[in-house]
Amino acid sequence: MRTPLLLADFIHIRVCKPKCEKLLTLPGGYDINGKQIIRSMTWTPDPGMTKRQVEKELERQKVLFEEKVRAGQVVDGTTRLSDYAERWFREYVSVHLKPTTQENYRILWKRVAPALGHLRMDKIRPHHLNAFYLNLMEDGIRDDVMYQCDDFKAITKAAGKTAAELTKETGLGIRTLYSLNAGNAVKPDTAEKLSAALGLPLSALFRPTRDKQALTHCSVNHYHKFLSSMFRTAVKQGVMAENPCAHVDAPSAGEEEPAYLDENDAAKLIEALDAAPMKYRVMIFLLLDTGMRRGELLGLEWKDIDFDRCTITIRRNSVYLPGQGVITQTPKTRRSARTVKVPQDCIDMLRQYRTHQLQERLKLGDQWEEHDRLFTTWNGRPLHPSSVTGWFTKFARAAELPEGVTIHSLRHTNATLLIAAGVNVRTVSARLGHAHTSTTMDIYSHAIQSADAAASDAIGSVVHRKKKRKA
């Protein structure tokens, strides 16, 4: 039982004997109903502290706590999740996270808000999260009104609009337009933007449909990571005692083997590249040679290429954000900023491509926009990431590459071929820019196991062959 002891006009201590915890409380003003708001924090003395040391440290904690409350740095645990999220997005997400992560988090919050937003922060328990995750995996959870166009490509052609013009006018990604051309449905706001840009009524362009699929385990895992990030910040700020996500077994994101090209398919790809435009041919060889990410590839500038030392330095990431267009941001992680060695053939290819690009710039004259990027649009602007994905998808289909191979598969191909060639995992991890070597080992466990089996066969053929000779 806790016994309150009055220390000052505004601070109270309640002693919990088993843990010797000190609960500090401080008035924090009044709410809209005139009820006094009480701010509180718990401080636990170190087991070896004397009574005098506890009293001295308690006075110090009291002063620090009061300063935090006065500065508005302490949020009451009775705050609703939706209210805290608003502050979290404003003070943490928008300040510390990359624009792409900010956009993804805001999308995830749209589904979290109606399910958990009404709960008090100090009342959120693991069972609330488990129920939410189970609900996300139920059939019909994606029962959203969607819009589908029977022949979007023909309609845009009749309207005299190109894909580039539509992406510029609507702020949508080129991948969205490709998806519509393939007959896939889009969300209402996307449909409205396109109907406005084409000057056609929504009903004349689209027909409503519904998506009744359940979310995948991988998608649900994204929600878990998002909530865990928010609660982690809340714990640091003293809003919550602990992160409830730590006591929840989130759905596994899955351990599917990444799609990659084996040596035969890689040879088929390289042969097909002979007929590809020079810009895309150089892109694909760079991805195979370095294993860099798509955004890292498009962020490359000529000053990143050291022709004498045969190295490429990755310093930036080029991404697209709705409403902002193509933007440049720092690499994915701290270790993603790296320098990788490339073959001399790759450097020779880049020299030829640089000459080709300079010739194109001279032809365009004033129309060329000054950028140092390796890969640009026809007039020198940074290239849209989805345009690369769209081109490779068509190219892979025409080259009859295995189904499921994407532009990102080239990164996996690079890593898998390196491991098969006997390159140690630490080196592969550094070249890929993974934050931890364990990440590389988890993703490419299939290749590591194959390399280990090959090593076993190799040593067996040597050792046991000698043994047989002696026998």
C-alpha positions as CSV (number, residue, x, y, z in Angstrom):
1,M,0.0,0.0,0.0
2,R,1.3,3.5,-0.9
3,T,1.4,6.2,1.7
4,P,1.3,9.8,0.3
5,L,3.8,12.1,2.0
6,L,3.6,15.9,1.5
7,L,7.0,17.4,0.5
8,A,6.0,20.7,-0.9
9,D,2.9,22.7,-2.1
10,F,2.9,21.0,-5.5
11,I,5.0,17.8,-5.2
12,H,3.8,14.5,-3.6
13,I,5.8,11.3,-3.1
14,R,4.1,7.9,-2.8
15,V,6.3,5.1,-1.6
16,C,5.9,1.6,-3.0
17,K,7.9,-0.5,-0.5
18,P,8.6,-3.5,-2.7
19,K,10.3,-1.4,-5.4
20,C,10.9,1.8,-3.4
21,E,9.5,3.8,-6.3
22,K,8.9,7.5,-5.9
23,L,5.9,8.9,-7.7
24,L,6.2,12.7,-8.3
25,T,3.0,14.6,-9.1
26,L,2.6,18.2,-10.3
27,P,-0.4,20.3,-11.2
28,G,-0.4,21.0,-15.0
29,G,-3.2,23.5,-15.3
30,Y,-6.9,22.9,-15.9
31,D,-8.8,21.1,-18.7
32,I,-11.8,22.6,-20.6
33,N,-14.2,21.3,-17.8
34,G,-12.2,23.1,-15.1
35,K,-10.8,19.9,-13.7
36,Q,-7.2,20.2,-12.5
37,I,-4.7,18.2,-14.7
38,I,-2.1,16.3,-12.7
39,R,1.3,15.5,-14.3
40,S,3.2,12.6,-12.8
41,M,6.4,10.6,-13.1
42,T,7.9,7.7,-11.3
43,W,11.5,7.6,-10.1
44,T,13.2,4.5,-8.7
45,P,16.3,5.0,-6.5
46,D,19.3,2.7,-7.0
47,P,19.3,-0.2,-4.5
48,G,22.6,0.9,-2.9
49,M,21.5,4.5,-2.2
50,T,21.4,5.7,1.4
51,K,18.4,7.5,2.8
52,R,20.3,10.9,2.6
53,Q,21.3,10.2,-1.0
54,V,17.7,9.3,-2.0
55,E,16.4,12.6,-0.4
56,K,19.1,14.6,-2.2
57,E,18.5,13.0,-5.6
58,L,14.7,13.3,-5.1
59,E,15.0,17.0,-4.8
60,R,17.0,17.2,-8.0
61,Q,14.5,15.0,-9.8
62,K,11.7,17.3,-8.5
63,V,13.3,20.4,-10.0
64,L,14.0,18.6,-13.4
65,F,10.4,17.3,-13.5
66,E,9.0,20.8,-12.8
67,E,11.1,22.3,-15.6
68,K,9.9,19.7,-18.1
69,V,6.2,20.3,-17.1
70,R,6.6,24.1,-17.4
71,A,8.3,23.6,-20.8
72,G,5.5,21.4,-22.0
73,Q,7.7,18.4,-22.4
74,V,5.6,16.1,-20.2
75,V,2.4,14.7,-21.6
76,D,-0.2,13.1,-19.4
77,G,-0.7,9.4,-19.7
78,T,-4.4,10.0,-19.8
79,T,-3.9,11.6,-23.3
80,R,-5.7,9.8,-26.0
81,L,-3.6,8.1,-28.6
82,S,-5.0,10.3,-31.4
83,D,-4.0,13.4,-29.5
84,Y,-0.6,12.1,-28.8
85,A,-0.1,11.0,-32.4
86,E,-0.9,14.5,-33.6
87,R,2.0,15.8,-31.5
88,W,4.2,12.9,-32.4
89,F,3.9,13.6,-36.1
90,R,4.5,17.3,-35.6
91,E,7.5,17.1,-33.2
92,Y,9.2,13.8,-33.9
93,V,8.2,12.4,-37.3
94,S,8.5,15.6,-39.3
95,V,11.8,16.5,-37.7
96,H,13.7,13.2,-37.4
97,L,12.4,10.9,-40.2
98,K,12.9,11.0,-43.9
99,P,10.0,12.3,-46.2
100,T,9.3,8.8,-47.6
101,T,9.0,7.4,-44.0
102,Q,6.8,10.3,-43.0
103,E,4.5,9.7,-46.0
104,N,4.3,5.9,-45.2
105,Y,3.5,6.6,-41.5
106,R,0.7,9.0,-42.3
107,I,-0.9,6.3,-44.6
108,L,-0.6,3.7,-41.8
109,W,-2.2,6.1,-39.3
110,K,-5.4,6.4,-41.3
111,R,-6.3,2.8,-40.4
112,V,-4.9,2.9,-36.9
113,A,-6.8,6.1,-35.9
114,P,-10.4,4.7,-36.0
115,A,-9.3,1.4,-34.3
116,L,-7.1,2.6,-31.4
117,G,-7.1,6.4,-31.5
118,H,-9.8,6.7,-28.8
119,L,-7.8,4.8,-26.2
120,R,-5.9,6.5,-23.4
121,M,-2.1,6.0,-23.6
122,D,-1.9,4.6,-20.1
123,K,-4.6,2.1,-20.9
124,I,-3.3,0.5,-24.1
125,R,-2.5,-3.1,-23.5
126,P,-1.1,-5.9,-25.7
127,H,-4.5,-7.4,-26.1
128,H,-5.7,-4.2,-27.9
129,L,-2.9,-4.6,-30.4
130,N,-3.5,-8.3,-30.9
131,A,-7.1,-7.6,-31.7
132,F,-6.2,-4.9,-34.1
133,Y,-3.7,-7.1,-36.0
134,L,-6.2,-10.0,-36.2
135,N,-8.8,-7.6,-37.5
136,L,-6.4,-6.5,-40.3
137,M,-6.0,-10.1,-41.4
138,E,-9.7,-10.8,-41.6
139,D,-11.3,-11.1,-45.0
140,G,-13.1,-7.9,-46.0
141,I,-10.9,-5.6,-44.0
142,R,-9.9,-3.9,-47.2
143,D,-13.6,-3.4,-48.1
144,D,-12.8,0.0,-49.7
145,V,-14.6,1.6,-52.6
146,M,-12.2,1.5,-55.5
147,Y,-12.4,2.7,-59.1
148,Q,-11.6,0.8,-62.2
149,C,-11.2,1.9,-65.9
150,D,-11.9,-0.6,-68.6
151,D,-9.5,0.9,-71.2
152,F,-7.5,3.7,-69.6
153,K,-4.8,3.7,-72.2
154,A,-7.3,4.3,-75.0
155,I,-9.1,7.0,-73.1
156,T,-5.9,8.9,-72.4
157,K,-4.8,8.6,-76.1
158,A,-8.2,10.0,-77.2
159,A,-7.8,12.9,-74.8
160,G,-4.4,13.6,-76.2
161,K,-2.6,13.2,-72.9
162,T,0.7,11.5,-72.4
163,A,1.7,9.6,-69.2
164,A,4.3,12.3,-68.5
165,E,1.7,15.1,-68.7
166,L,-0.7,13.3,-66.4
167,T,1.9,12.6,-63.7
168,K,2.9,16.3,-63.8
169,E,-0.7,17.6,-63.7
170,T,-2.0,15.2,-61.0
171,G,1.2,14.5,-58.9
172,L,0.6,10.8,-59.3
173,G,3.4,8.3,-59.9
174,I,3.9,6.7,-63.3
175,R,3.5,3.3,-61.6
176,T,-0.2,4.3,-60.9
177,L,-0.8,4.9,-64.6
178,Y,0.8,1.6,-65.5
179,S,-1.4,-0.1,-63.0
180,L,-4.5,1.4,-64.5
181,N,-3.3,0.3,-68.0
182,A,-3.1,-3.2,-66.6
183,G,-6.8,-3.0,-65.5
184,N,-6.1,-2.5,-61.7
185,A,-8.4,-0.4,-59.5
186,V,-7.4,2.9,-57.8
187,K,-8.5,4.8,-54.8
188,P,-11.2,7.5,-55.0
189,D,-8.9,10.5,-54.7
190,T,-6.7,9.1,-57.5
191,A,-9.7,8.6,-59.7
192,E,-10.9,12.2,-59.0
193,K,-7.5,13.7,-59.9
194,L,-7.3,11.8,-63.2
195,S,-10.9,12.7,-64.2
196,A,-10.2,16.3,-63.5
197,A,-6.9,16.2,-65.6
198,L,-8.7,14.5,-68.5
199,G,-11.7,16.8,-68.3
200,L,-14.1,13.8,-68.0
201,P,-16.8,13.1,-65.4
202,L,-15.8,10.5,-62.9
203,S,-18.7,8.2,-63.9
204,A,-17.7,8.3,-67.6
205,L,-14.1,7.3,-66.8
206,F,-14.4,4.9,-63.9
207,R,-16.7,2.3,-62.5
208,P,-16.8,1.7,-58.7
209,T,-15.7,-1.7,-57.3
210,R,-14.6,-3.1,-54.0
211,D,-11.4,-4.6,-52.6
212,K,-12.4,-7.3,-50.1
213,Q,-8.9,-8.9,-49.6
214,A,-7.3,-9.3,-46.2
215,L,-4.0,-7.6,-45.6
216,T,-0.9,-9.8,-45.8
217,H,1.2,-10.7,-42.8
218,C,3.9,-8.4,-44.2
219,S,1.5,-5.5,-44.4
220,V,0.3,-6.1,-40.8
221,N,4.0,-6.2,-39.7
222,H,4.4,-2.7,-41.0
223,Y,1.6,-1.5,-38.7
224,H,3.3,-3.2,-35.8
225,K,6.6,-1.4,-36.5
226,F,4.8,1.9,-36.9
227,L,3.0,1.6,-33.5
228,S,6.2,0.4,-31.8
229,S,8.1,3.4,-33.1
230,M,5.4,5.7,-31.7
231,F,5.2,4.0,-28.3
232,R,9.0,3.9,-28.0
233,T,9.0,7.7,-28.2
234,A,6.2,7.9,-25.7
235,V,8.2,5.8,-23.2
236,K,11.2,8.1,-23.6
237,Q,8.9,11.1,-22.9
238,G,7.5,9.5,-19.8
239,V,4.0,9.2,-21.3
240,M,3.9,5.4,-21.0
241,A,5.7,3.1,-18.6
242,E,6.6,0.6,-21.3
243,N,6.0,-0.2,-24.9
244,P,3.0,-2.6,-25.3
245,C,4.4,-3.7,-28.6
246,A,7.2,-5.4,-26.8
247,H,4.7,-8.0,-25.4
248,V,3.0,-8.7,-28.7
249,D,4.0,-11.4,-31.2
250,A,3.5,-9.5,-34.4
251,P,2.7,-11.5,-37.6
252,S,5.9,-12.5,-39.3
253,A,6.8,-10.5,-42.4
254,G,7.5,-13.8,-44.1
255,E,10.7,-15.5,-45.1
256,E,10.2,-15.8,-48.8
257,E,13.3,-16.2,-50.8
258,P,14.1,-13.0,-52.8
259,A,13.7,-13.2,-56.5
260,Y,17.0,-13.2,-58.3
261,L,18.6,-14.4,-61.6
262,D,20.8,-17.4,-61.7
263,E,23.9,-17.4,-64.0
264,N,21.9,-18.6,-67.0
265,D,19.1,-16.0,-66.6
266,A,21.7,-13.3,-66.0
267,A,23.4,-14.3,-69.2
268,K,20.1,-14.1,-71.0
269,L,19.5,-10.6,-69.5
270,I,23.0,-9.4,-70.6
271,E,22.4,-10.7,-74.1
272,A,19.1,-8.9,-74.4
273,L,20.6,-5.6,-73.3
274,D,22.5,-5.3,-76.6
275,A,19.2,-4.0,-78.1
276,A,18.3,-1.7,-75.2
277,P,18.7,2.1,-75.2
278,M,22.2,3.1,-73.9
279,K,20.8,4.9,-70.8
280,Y,18.9,1.8,-69.6
281,R,21.7,-0.6,-70.6
282,V,24.2,1.3,-68.4
283,M,21.7,1.3,-65.5
284,I,21.2,-2.4,-65.6
285,F,25.0,-3.2,-65.7
286,L,25.5,-0.8,-62.8
287,L,22.9,-2.5,-60.7
288,L,24.4,-5.9,-61.5
289,D,27.9,-4.7,-60.8
290,T,27.2,-2.9,-57.5
291,G,23.9,-4.2,-56.1
292,M,22.8,-0.6,-55.3
293,R,19.2,0.3,-54.7
294,R,17.1,1.9,-57.4
295,G,17.0,5.3,-55.6
296,E,20.8,5.2,-55.1
297,L,21.3,4.5,-58.8
298,L,19.1,7.5,-59.8
299,G,20.9,9.7,-57.2
300,L,24.3,9.2,-58.7
301,E,26.1,12.3,-60.0
302,W,29.2,12.4,-62.2
303,K,31.3,13.6,-59.3
304,D,30.6,10.3,-57.6
305,I,32.5,8.4,-60.2
306,D,36.3,8.0,-59.8
307,F,37.5,6.9,-63.2
308,D,41.1,6.5,-62.1
309,R,40.4,4.4,-59.0
310,C,37.4,2.5,-60.5
311,T,35.1,3.4,-57.7
312,I,31.6,4.7,-57.3
313,T,30.6,6.6,-54.1
314,I,26.9,6.4,-53.1
315,R,25.9,9.7,-51.3
316,R,22.2,10.3,-52.0
317,N,18.8,8.7,-52.7
318,S,16.4,9.9,-55.4
319,V,12.7,9.3,-54.6
320,Y,9.3,10.4,-55.6
321,L,6.7,11.8,-53.2
322,P,3.1,12.8,-54.2
323,G,2.7,16.5,-54.3
324,Q,6.5,17.1,-54.2
325,G,7.7,15.3,-57.2
326,V,11.2,13.8,-57.4
327,I,13.3,14.7,-54.4
328,T,16.7,13.9,-53.1
329,Q,17.4,12.6,-49.6
330,T,20.2,10.9,-47.7
331,P,20.8,7.1,-48.2
332,K,18.5,4.6,-46.3
333,T,20.9,4.1,-43.4
334,R,24.2,5.4,-42.2
335,R,26.1,2.5,-43.7
336,S,24.3,3.0,-47.0
337,A,26.6,5.9,-47.8
338,R,29.5,3.9,-49.1
339,T,32.2,3.6,-51.8
340,V,32.3,0.4,-54.0
341,K,34.9,-0.9,-56.4
342,V,33.7,-1.7,-59.9
343,P,35.3,-3.6,-62.8
344,Q,37.3,-1.7,-65.4
345,D,34.7,-2.7,-68.0
346,C,32.1,-0.8,-66.0
347,I,34.3,2.3,-65.9
348,D,34.9,2.1,-69.7
349,M,31.1,1.8,-70.2
350,L,30.6,4.9,-68.1
351,R,33.1,6.9,-70.1
352,Q,31.2,6.0,-73.3
353,Y,27.9,6.9,-71.7
354,R,29.3,10.3,-70.5
355,T,30.3,11.1,-74.0
356,H,26.9,10.2,-75.2
357,Q,25.2,12.4,-72.6
358,L,27.4,15.4,-73.5
359,Q,26.4,15.0,-77.1
360,E,22.8,15.0,-76.2
361,R,23.3,18.2,-74.1
362,L,24.9,20.0,-77.0
363,K,22.0,19.1,-79.3
364,L,19.4,20.5,-76.9
365,G,21.3,23.7,-76.0
366,D,19.3,25.9,-73.7
367,Q,16.6,23.3,-73.4
368,W,18.9,21.2,-71.3
369,E,18.5,21.7,-67.5
370,E,21.8,21.7,-65.7
371,H,22.0,18.7,-63.4
372,D,25.0,16.5,-62.6
373,R,22.9,13.3,-62.6
374,L,24.0,10.3,-64.6
375,F,20.4,9.4,-65.5
376,T,18.0,12.1,-66.5
377,T,14.9,12.8,-68.7
378,W,15.4,13.9,-72.3
379,N,16.0,17.5,-71.1
380,G,18.3,16.8,-68.1
381,R,15.8,16.6,-65.2
382,P,16.2,13.9,-62.6
383,L,14.6,10.7,-63.7
384,H,11.3,9.5,-62.1
385,P,12.0,6.2,-60.2
386,S,8.9,4.6,-61.6
387,S,9.9,5.2,-65.2
388,V,12.9,2.8,-64.6
389,T,10.6,0.2,-63.0
390,G,8.1,0.5,-65.9
391,W,10.8,0.1,-68.5
392,F,12.4,-2.9,-66.8
393,T,9.1,-4.7,-66.4
394,K,8.4,-4.5,-70.1
395,F,12.0,-5.4,-70.9
396,A,12.0,-8.5,-68.6
397,R,8.8,-9.7,-70.1
398,A,10.2,-9.3,-73.7
399,A,13.4,-11.0,-72.7
400,E,11.4,-13.9,-71.2
401,L,13.1,-13.6,-67.8
402,P,11.5,-15.6,-64.9
403,E,8.2,-14.4,-63.6
404,G,8.4,-12.2,-60.5
405,V,11.8,-10.7,-61.4
406,T,11.8,-6.9,-60.8
407,I,14.4,-4.1,-60.9
408,H,15.1,-4.9,-57.3
409,S,15.9,-8.5,-58.2
410,L,19.2,-7.2,-59.7
411,R,20.3,-6.2,-56.3
412,H,19.5,-9.7,-55.0
413,T,21.3,-11.2,-58.1
414,N,24.4,-9.2,-57.3
415,A,24.5,-10.5,-53.7
416,T,23.7,-14.1,-54.6
417,L,26.4,-14.3,-57.3
418,L,29.0,-12.7,-54.9
419,I,28.2,-15.2,-52.2
420,A,28.3,-18.1,-54.6
421,A,31.7,-16.9,-55.8
422,G,33.0,-17.3,-52.2
423,V,33.0,-13.6,-51.2
424,N,32.6,-13.4,-47.4
425,V,29.2,-12.1,-46.1
426,R,30.8,-9.1,-44.3
427,T,32.1,-7.8,-47.6
428,V,28.8,-8.4,-49.4
429,S,27.0,-6.6,-46.6
430,A,29.3,-3.6,-46.9
431,R,28.8,-3.4,-50.6
432,L,25.0,-3.6,-50.3
433,G,25.0,-0.9,-47.6
434,H,23.1,-3.0,-45.0
435,A,23.0,-1.5,-41.5
436,H,24.0,-4.9,-40.0
437,T,25.7,-8.0,-41.4
438,S,22.8,-10.0,-39.8
439,T,20.4,-8.4,-42.3
440,T,22.5,-9.8,-45.2
441,M,22.6,-13.2,-43.5
442,D,18.8,-13.3,-43.0
443,I,18.0,-12.2,-46.6
444,Y,20.5,-14.4,-48.3
445,S,20.4,-17.5,-46.1
446,H,19.6,-19.5,-49.2
447,A,22.8,-18.5,-51.0
448,I,24.9,-18.9,-47.9
449,Q,23.6,-22.4,-47.4
450,S,24.3,-23.2,-51.1
451,A,27.8,-21.8,-50.7
452,D,28.4,-23.8,-47.6
453,A,27.3,-27.0,-49.3
454,A,29.7,-26.2,-52.2
455,A,32.5,-25.7,-49.7
456,S,31.7,-29.0,-48.1
457,D,31.8,-30.8,-51.4
458,A,35.1,-29.0,-52.3
459,I,36.9,-30.0,-49.1
460,G,35.4,-33.5,-49.2
461,S,36.8,-34.0,-52.7
462,V,40.3,-33.0,-51.5
463,V,40.4,-34.7,-48.1
464,H,38.7,-38.0,-48.9
465,R,40.5,-38.3,-52.3
466,K,43.8,-38.3,-50.4
467,K,42.4,-40.8,-47.9
468,K,41.4,-43.1,-50.7
469,R,44.8,-43.0,-52.2
470,K,46.4,-44.0,-48.9
471,A,44.0,-46.9,-48.6
